[in-house]
Amino acid sequence: MKNSWMLAVVALGLGAVGGYLSGKSTSATESTTLSAESAARTRSALRGEGAGVAEMAKKPRTSSMEQIVKMPGNSARIQALMDFYSGLSAAQLAEEATKLDSLPMGERIMASFLLFGRWAEVDPTAAMAFSNTMGMAGGFVRPTILQNWASVDPANAAQYYQDNPREFAMMDMMGGRGPMSGQGGASIIATEWARQDPSAALAWANSLKTGKSEAISAVVGEVAKTDPQKAAGMLAGMSPEERKAAYPTVASQYGASNFAEAQAWVRTLPAEAQEAALASAIGGLATKDPAAAATQFKLLKAGEAKDRMLPDIVKALAMKSPQEAGQLILTQGGEEGQRDAMRSLMPSWTAQDPVAALDYVKDLKAGPVRDRAAEAVIWSDKTTPRATLIQTADLIEDKDAKNRAISITASGWMREDPVAAKAYVESSALSDEVKKRIISGQSIWGGRGGRGN
């Protein structure tokens, strides 16, 4: 497969799994029996849906992926692809997978997610084997396969994960669902397993040698979505370190469910864990009542927990009142938290009132916070003319950040008004190489432009 797969599959919902225990203490023979039964269940109950694999393979296809992606209406295309893939045998899904790289990016993303998700349910080992032929891009497809596998057969998906750790090493280092997510393989399989059997999932999580705390937190967090009191009770049997890792997860769900009860529960925790747990509870409250969460957030003590939660509070509040969210940033948190929060604020504000958003940035005190705010405006603003927007890039003091912002804006400006944009670029402080790329319409990052780059 070509490397153009890379960007497509990054956008997919990436999942991961780890371990293999059923959640009960079993002997080697019992474990083997469990895996065999689980594998049989996957093959017969899932792959055999409807007519059965052999009969499906013989059926003539009523449509094709090439026809479906040309249909009008994205929802209609998604439904048609789901119906199409659900009627294919494992062999036919393998054949369809070889065609995906020929699709334009948007269609490829959609078709890839649906195809590999279905393939993982009917013949996961074949889907995994195919992903291993995809080079570096397979590392992004593989978690999607494993998550879908775990959603119907967690014991065997976990067994595969344990038996083939090197296949998922990069995924775990990047945090599961992508470099920014912070969710690794152990927590993702724990979540899938907990949706089916929380007790078994927790027993499996406790058996892990690596990723144990993350997996336990995931199980408890899943339980907390529907019964936070039960989830809080599950913490009692854990080690102090495991409880510490799980407190914020429970607190977040508890805060969204009943903030008053969450506050009372947080006060029962060890003193050193209360601040982080309370911040997480406020973050949960923000998903239900951003204004109330902002009020509670102001009462938090300054520190790491407050800085970490500020972007989440700002993001929720900005959907309803970006002005209030902007003021919250200026009066709360340290510099690091304020910088991160600007990325949460600006997408909402520029969508609602780009003029006000720009004015806010211009009024900020020069420094790292304003730099981040200006960058965020440039990345987010889709309506302000480039000739005006590029003036925001001039506010950035950090040289590298400023050059990136100018390059991004100027590249778009070249498509709108090439004469004016060229004049600006030629007079700018950009390097001659970057100027040449912008004016000629090449990628500003170097390398080839075009599909998949």
C-alpha positions in Angstrom: 0.0 0.0 0.0 1.2 3.6 -0.6 2.2 6.0 2.1 -0.8 8.1 1.3 -2.7 5.7 3.6 -1.0 7.4 6.5 -3.1 10.6 6.7 -6.2 8.8 5.9 -6.0 6.3 8.7 -4.8 8.9 11.2 -8.2 10.4 11.0 -10.0 7.2 11.8 -11.2 6.3 15.3 -8.1 4.4 16.4 -8.5 1.8 19.1 -6.1 -0.6 20.9 -6.2 -3.7 23.1 -3.9 -5.5 25.6 -3.7 -8.7 27.7 -5.8 -11.8 27.3 -7.3 -12.9 30.6 -11.0 -13.5 30.8 -11.3 -11.9 34.2 -11.2 -15.2 36.2 -8.4 -17.2 37.6 -8.0 -20.0 35.1 -5.5 -22.7 34.5 -3.5 -23.0 31.2 -6.0 -25.6 30.0 -9.0 -23.5 30.9 -7.5 -20.5 29.3 -6.9 -22.4 26.1 -10.5 -23.7 26.2 -11.8 -20.1 26.7 -9.8 -18.8 23.7 -11.0 -21.6 21.5 -14.6 -21.1 22.5 -14.2 -17.3 22.0 -12.7 -17.8 18.6 -15.5 -20.2 17.6 -18.0 -17.6 18.8 -16.4 -15.0 16.6 -16.3 -17.2 13.6 -19.8 -18.7 13.8 -21.8 -15.9 15.4 -20.3 -13.0 13.5 -18.8 -14.2 10.2 -21.8 -16.5 9.8 -24.5 -13.8 10.1 -27.1 -14.1 7.4 -26.4 -16.7 4.8 -23.0 -17.9 5.9 -19.5 -17.3 4.6 -19.5 -19.8 1.8 -22.9 -18.6 0.4 -21.9 -15.0 0.7 -18.8 -15.6 -1.3 -20.9 -17.1 -4.1 -23.4 -14.3 -4.2 -23.1 -11.8 -7.0 -22.5 -8.3 -5.8 -25.3 -5.9 -6.2 -23.1 -2.8 -6.0 -19.5 -1.9 -5.7 -17.4 0.5 -3.6 -16.6 2.5 -6.7 -20.3 3.0 -7.4 -21.2 3.8 -3.8 -18.6 6.6 -3.3 -20.2 8.4 -6.3 -23.6 8.5 -4.7 -25.0 11.9 -3.6 -25.4 12.4 0.1 -22.7 11.5 2.6 -25.1 9.8 5.0 -26.5 7.7 2.1 -22.9 6.7 1.1 -22.1 5.6 4.7 -25.2 3.5 5.0 -24.6 2.0 1.5 -21.0 1.1 2.4 -22.2 -0.4 5.7 -24.7 -2.6 3.9 -22.2 -3.5 1.2 -19.4 -4.6 3.6 -21.8 -6.4 5.9 -22.7 -8.8 3.0 -19.1 -9.6 2.1 -17.1 -12.7 3.1 -13.7 -12.3 4.6 -12.1 -13.0 1.3 -14.2 -10.4 -0.4 -13.3 -7.8 2.2 -9.6 -8.6 1.6 -10.2 -7.9 -2.1 -11.9 -4.6 -1.3 -9.1 -3.5 1.0 -6.7 -3.5 -2.0 -8.9 -1.0 -3.8 -9.0 1.7 -1.0 -5.8 3.5 -1.9 -7.2 4.5 -5.3 -9.9 6.5 -3.6 -9.8 10.3 -2.9 -8.9 11.1 0.7 -12.4 11.7 2.0 -13.9 8.6 0.5 -10.9 6.6 1.6 -11.2 7.6 5.2 -14.9 6.7 5.3 -14.5 3.4 3.5 -11.4 2.4 5.4 -13.0 2.8 8.8 -16.1 0.8 7.8 -14.2 -1.9 5.9 -11.6 -2.6 8.6 -14.2 -2.4 11.3 -16.3 -5.0 9.6 -13.4 -7.2 8.6 -12.1 -7.2 12.2 -15.4 -8.7 13.3 -15.6 -11.5 10.8 -11.9 -12.4 10.4 -9.7 -10.3 12.6 -6.5 -12.3 12.1 -6.7 -11.9 8.3 -7.4 -8.1 8.8 -4.3 -8.0 11.1 -2.2 -9.8 8.6 -3.2 -7.4 5.9 -2.3 -4.4 8.1 1.2 -5.9 8.4 1.7 -5.5 4.7 0.9 -1.8 4.8 4.2 -0.7 6.3 4.2 2.3 8.6 0.5 3.0 7.8 -0.5 -0.3 9.3 0.4 1.0 12.7 -2.6 3.3 12.4 -5.0 0.8 11.0 -4.1 -1.9 13.5 -5.7 -0.3 16.5 -9.0 0.1 14.7 -9.0 -3.6 13.8 -8.2 -4.5 17.4 -10.9 -2.2 18.9 -13.6 -3.7 16.7 -12.2 -7.2 17.5 -12.3 -6.5 21.2 -15.9 -5.1 20.9 -17.1 -8.6 20.0 -14.4 -10.9 21.3 -12.2 -9.3 23.9 -10.5 -12.5 25.1 -9.1 -13.4 21.8 -8.3 -9.8 20.8 -6.4 -9.4 24.1 -4.6 -12.7 23.5 -3.4 -11.5 20.1 -2.3 -8.2 21.6 -0.2 -10.1 24.3 1.2 -12.5 21.8 2.3 -9.7 19.3 3.5 -6.8 21.4 5.9 -5.4 18.8 3.0 -4.8 16.4 1.6 -2.3 18.8 4.7 -0.7 20.3 4.4 2.5 18.4 0.7 2.8 19.1 1.3 2.5 22.8 4.1 5.0 22.7 1.9 7.5 21.0 -1.0 7.0 23.3 -3.5 4.7 21.5 -5.8 6.9 19.4 -3.2 9.2 18.1 -0.3 11.3 19.4 -2.5 13.8 21.3 -5.0 11.4 23.0 -3.0 9.9 25.9 -5.1 6.7 25.7 -3.1 3.6 25.2 -3.9 0.0 24.3 -4.5 -1.3 27.8 -7.1 1.3 28.6 -8.9 0.9 25.2 -9.4 -2.9 25.5 -10.4 -2.4 29.2 -13.1 -0.1 28.1 -14.4 -2.5 25.5 -14.3 -5.4 27.9 -16.0 -3.4 30.7 -19.0 -2.6 28.4 -19.6 -6.4 28.2 -18.4 -7.7 31.6 -16.9 -5.2 34.1 -15.9 -7.8 36.6 -13.9 -9.8 34.0 -12.4 -6.6 32.6 -11.3 -5.5 36.0 -9.7 -8.9 36.8 -7.9 -8.7 33.4 -6.7 -5.2 34.2 -5.3 -6.3 37.5 -3.3 -9.1 35.8 -1.4 -6.7 33.6 2.3 -6.0 34.1 2.4 -2.9 31.9 -0.5 -0.4 31.5 -2.2 -1.7 34.6 -3.2 1.6 36.1 -4.5 2.9 32.8 -6.6 -0.2 32.3 -8.0 -0.1 35.8 -8.9 3.5 35.3 -10.6 2.7 32.0 -12.7 0.0 33.6 -13.7 2.1 36.5 -14.4 5.1 34.2 -16.7 3.0 32.1 -18.7 1.8 35.1 -18.8 5.4 36.4 -20.7 6.6 33.3 -23.8 4.8 34.6 -23.1 4.2 38.3 -20.4 6.5 39.7 -21.1 5.3 43.3 -20.4 1.8 42.2 -17.2 2.9 40.4 -16.0 4.7 43.5 -16.6 1.5 45.5 -14.4 -0.4 43.1 -11.4 1.6 44.1 -11.2 0.1 47.6 -9.4 -3.0 46.5 -6.7 -1.2 44.6 -3.2 -0.2 45.6 -2.6 3.4 46.5 -0.9 4.1 43.2 -3.8 2.5 41.2 -6.4 4.5 43.2 -4.5 7.7 42.6 -4.6 7.1 38.8 -8.3 6.2 38.9 -9.5 9.1 41.1 -9.7 11.7 38.2 -11.5 9.3 35.9 -14.2 8.5 38.5 -14.4 12.2 39.5 -15.0 13.3 35.9 -18.0 11.0 35.4 -19.2 11.8 38.9 -19.1 15.5 38.3 -21.1 15.2 35.1 -23.7 13.0 36.9 -24.1 14.8 40.3 -21.6 17.5 41.1 -22.7 17.9 44.7 -22.2 14.2 45.4 -18.9 14.3 43.5 -17.7 17.1 45.8 -18.7 15.2 48.9 -16.8 12.1 47.6 -13.7 14.1 46.7 -13.5 15.3 50.3 -13.2 11.6 51.5 -10.1 11.1 49.4 -6.5 11.5 50.6 -5.6 15.1 50.9 -2.9 14.9 48.2 -5.4 13.5 45.7 -8.3 15.9 46.3 -7.2 18.9 44.1 -6.7 16.8 41.0 -9.9 14.9 41.5 -11.9 18.1 42.1 -10.5 19.6 38.9 -11.7 16.5 37.0 -15.1 16.7 38.7 -15.4 20.3 37.5 -14.4 19.2 34.0 -17.2 16.7 34.1 -19.6 19.4 35.3 -18.5 21.6 32.3 -20.0 19.1 29.9 -23.4 19.7 31.5 -23.3 23.3 32.8 -20.2 25.3 31.6 -21.2 28.5 33.5 -21.5 26.6 36.8 -18.2 24.8 36.0 -16.5 28.2 35.4 -17.7 29.4 38.8 -16.3 26.3 40.6 -13.1 26.5 38.6 -12.3 29.9 39.9 -12.3 28.4 43.4 -9.6 25.9 42.6 -6.1 26.5 44.0 -3.5 27.6 41.5 -1.3 24.8 40.3 -0.9 21.9 37.9 -4.4 20.5 38.2 -5.9 23.9 37.5 -3.7 24.5 34.5 -4.5 21.1 33.1 -8.2 21.6 33.3 -8.4 25.2 32.0 -8.5 24.2 28.3 -11.5 21.9 28.9 -13.5 24.5 30.9 -12.7 27.1 28.2 -13.8 24.9 25.4 -17.1 24.1 27.0 -17.8 27.8 28.0 -16.7 29.2 24.6 -19.5 27.3 22.8 -22.0 29.6 24.6 -20.0 32.7 25.5 -16.5 33.1 24.0 -16.1 36.5 25.7 -16.5 34.9 29.1 -14.2 32.1 28.2 -11.6 34.7 27.1 -11.9 36.5 30.4 -11.5 33.3 32.3 -8.2 32.6 30.6 -6.9 36.1 31.5 -7.8 35.7 35.2 -7.2 32.0 35.9 -4.3 29.6 35.6 -0.7 29.9 34.9 1.0 30.7 31.6 1.1 27.2 30.3 -2.5 26.6 31.0 -3.4 29.9 29.4 -1.5 29.1 26.3 -3.1 25.7 25.9 -6.6 27.2 26.5 -6.2 29.6 23.6 -6.4 26.6 21.3 -9.7 25.7 22.9 -11.1 29.2 22.7 -10.3 30.4 19.2 -12.1 27.9 17.1 -15.5 28.7 18.7 -14.9 32.4 18.9 -13.7 32.8 15.3 -16.7 30.8 14.1 -19.1 33.0 16.1 -17.5 36.5 15.8 -14.1 36.6 14.0 -13.8 40.4 14.4 -14.2 40.2 18.2 -11.8 37.3 18.3 -9.1 39.3 16.4 -9.7 42.4 18.6 -9.2 40.2 21.7 -5.9 38.9 20.4 -4.7 42.4 19.6 -5.5 43.6 23.1 -3.5 40.8 24.7 -0.1 41.6 26.4 2.8 40.6 24.1 4.3 37.3 25.0 3.8 33.5 24.7 0.1 33.6 25.5 -0.6 36.2 22.7 1.6 34.2 20.4 -0.5 31.1 20.9 -3.7 33.0 20.6 -2.6 34.6 17.3 -1.6 31.2 16.0 -4.9 29.7 17.0 -6.8 32.5 15.2 -4.9 31.9 12.0 -5.6 28.2 12.1 -9.2 28.6 12.9 -10.5 31.7 11.1 -12.2 30.7 7.9 -13.9 34.0 7.0 -11.6 37.0 7.6 -9.7 38.1 4.4 -6.1 36.9 4.3 -4.9 40.4 3.8 -6.3 41.2 7.2 -5.5 37.9 8.8 -1.8 38.1 8.0 -1.5 41.2 10.2 -2.3 38.9 13.1 0.7 36.8 12.2 2.8 40.0 12.6 1.8 40.1 16.3 3.7 36.8 17.0 7.1 37.3 18.6 8.4 33.8 18.5 10.3 33.6 15.2 9.5 30.0 14.2 5.8 30.4 15.1 5.6 33.6 13.2 7.2 32.2 10.1 4.8 29.2 10.2 1.8 31.5 10.6 2.9 33.8 7.8 3.5 30.9 5.5 0.1 29.3 6.2 -1.7 32.6 5.6 0.3 33.6 2.6 -0.3 30.3 0.9 -4.0 30.7 1.2 -3.8 34.3 0.1 -2.0 33.3 -3.1 -5.2 31.5 -4.1 -7.4 34.5 -3.4 -5.2 37.4 -4.6 -1.9 36.2 -6.1 -0.7 39.7 -7.0 -1.1 41.2 -3.5 0.1 38.0 -1.8 3.2 37.8 -3.9 4.1 41.4 -3.1 3.7 40.7 0.6 5.7 37.4 0.5 8.6 39.0 -1.5 8.9 41.8 1.1 8.6 39.5 4.1 11.4 38.1 6.3 10.7 34.5 5.1 13.6 32.6 3.8 14.1 32.6 0.0 13.3 28.9 -0.2 9.9 29.3 1.6 9.1 32.4 -0.5 9.7 30.3 -3.6 7.5 27.5 -2.4 4.6 29.8 -1.6 4.8 31.8 -4.8 5.0 28.6 -6.9 2.2 26.9 -5.0 4.3 24.1 -3.6 4.0 22.6 -0.2 5.4 25.0 2.4 6.7 22.0 4.4 8.9 20.8 1.6 8.6 17.4 -0.2 5.9 16.6 -2.7 2.4 18.1 -2.6 -0.7 16.4 -3.8 -2.8 13.5 -2.5 -1.7 12.0 0.8 1.1 14.5 1.5 
